[in-house]
Amino acid sequence: MIIIENMSFPKATKISRTNQHFLLQIKPDPTMKLSQTQELAQTDVINQIHKAGKDLFKPNGAVKVGGNDQVKSGELYGRTVKISEMADAMERYNLVLQVNLSGDERQVAMATANELRAGANISSDTGSFSLVKSGNYLRGIDSL
């Protein structure tokens, strides 16, 4: 018989739900002026990306992890659309990825194709986010 004394086990990280959710949206780049034909092509591509992305473009409940106030997406996004493919379409059709945090507080920022590829933090006057990548897929969002 083996007797083990003074063992310690790591405590589970406390996760608490919030009254907020993240929402990703592919949108036309608001800095670009396009023809009606180009706008129709944008709409078609946006619909294709949203359809392929499935849960990537649905509300994702936000949680607070540990004792801090940092808010993170509560669920991992599925591996449905590769970042490289989404960024290529964004670049080709003058699109941006808008990141929204809605609920008790509202934050919004937009990522360009290059920022998405680089996995850069994205910021605006109303919010800052870190896109959580795993390989060539977007898996989550952290509010900074």
C-alpha positions in Angstrom: 0.0 0.0 0.0 1.3 3.4 -1.0 0.5 6.4 1.3 0.8 9.8 -0.2 0.8 12.8 2.1 0.5 16.5 1.5 -0.7 16.1 -2.1 -2.1 19.2 -3.7 -4.2 19.4 -6.7 -4.7 22.4 -9.0 -8.0 24.2 -8.4 -10.4 24.4 -11.2 -10.5 27.7 -13.0 -13.7 29.6 -12.2 -15.7 30.4 -15.3 -18.8 32.6 -15.0 -21.3 33.4 -17.7 -22.0 37.1 -18.6 -25.0 38.8 -20.1 -22.9 39.4 -23.2 -22.1 37.6 -26.5 -19.6 37.9 -29.3 -20.8 38.2 -32.9 -18.5 38.0 -36.0 -19.7 39.5 -39.3 -18.1 39.8 -42.7 -19.0 43.3 -44.0 -18.1 45.6 -46.9 -15.1 47.8 -46.1 -16.7 51.1 -45.2 -13.7 53.0 -46.6 -14.2 51.7 -50.1 -16.7 53.1 -52.7 -17.8 50.4 -55.1 -20.0 50.0 -58.2 -23.4 48.3 -57.9 -22.0 45.3 -59.6 -19.1 45.1 -57.1 -21.6 45.5 -54.2 -23.7 42.6 -55.6 -20.5 40.4 -55.8 -19.7 41.4 -52.2 -23.1 40.4 -51.0 -22.8 37.0 -52.8 -19.4 36.3 -51.2 -20.5 37.4 -47.8 -23.5 35.0 -48.0 -21.1 32.2 -49.1 -18.7 32.8 -46.2 -21.5 33.0 -43.6 -23.0 29.8 -44.9 -19.7 27.9 -44.9 -18.8 29.4 -41.5 -21.8 28.0 -39.7 -21.2 28.7 -36.0 -18.5 31.2 -36.7 -21.1 33.8 -37.5 -23.6 33.0 -34.7 -23.7 34.6 -31.3 -21.2 33.1 -28.9 -21.9 33.6 -25.2 -19.2 35.4 -23.3 -17.6 34.2 -20.1 -15.2 35.6 -17.5 -12.4 33.2 -16.7 -10.6 33.2 -13.3 -11.2 36.1 -11.0 -10.4 38.8 -13.6 -12.7 40.9 -15.7 -11.4 39.7 -19.1 -14.2 38.5 -21.3 -13.7 35.5 -23.6 -15.9 33.6 -26.0 -17.6 30.8 -24.1 -17.4 28.2 -26.9 -14.8 27.3 -29.4 -15.7 28.0 -33.0 -15.7 25.0 -35.3 -13.1 24.4 -37.9 -15.2 25.3 -40.9 -13.6 28.2 -42.7 -9.8 28.5 -43.0 -8.4 31.9 -42.1 -6.3 32.0 -45.3 -9.4 31.4 -47.5 -11.5 33.9 -45.6 -8.7 36.5 -45.7 -8.2 36.0 -49.5 -11.9 36.5 -50.1 -11.9 39.6 -47.8 -9.0 41.1 -49.8 -10.4 40.2 -53.2 -13.8 41.7 -52.5 -12.9 44.6 -50.2 -14.4 43.1 -47.0 -13.6 43.4 -43.3 -14.3 41.1 -40.3 -16.3 43.0 -37.7 -16.0 41.8 -34.1 -18.9 42.7 -31.8 -19.3 42.3 -28.1 -22.9 43.0 -27.2 -24.8 43.0 -23.9 -24.0 44.8 -20.7 -21.3 46.8 -22.6 -20.8 47.2 -26.3 -17.5 47.0 -28.1 -16.9 46.9 -31.9 -13.7 46.7 -34.0 -12.9 45.7 -37.5 -10.1 43.5 -38.9 -8.6 43.7 -42.3 -7.5 40.6 -44.3 -3.9 41.3 -43.3 -4.8 41.7 -39.6 -6.8 38.4 -39.7 -3.8 36.6 -41.4 -1.4 38.0 -38.8 -3.5 37.2 -35.9 -3.0 40.7 -34.7 -5.0 42.4 -31.9 -7.6 44.6 -33.4 -8.7 47.8 -31.9 -11.0 50.8 -32.4 -12.2 53.6 -30.2 -15.0 51.4 -28.9 -13.2 48.1 -28.3 -10.1 45.9 -28.6 -10.0 42.2 -29.3 -7.6 39.3 -29.7 -8.5 36.7 -32.2 -7.6 33.2 -30.9 -6.2 31.0 -33.6 -5.4 27.3 -33.8 -3.5 26.5 -36.9 -5.4 28.1 -39.9 -8.7 28.4 -38.0 -10.3 31.1 -35.8 -11.3 29.3 -32.6 -12.2 32.1 -30.2 -12.2 35.8 -29.2 -10.8 37.6 -26.2 -11.9 41.1 -25.2 -8.8 43.1 -24.2 
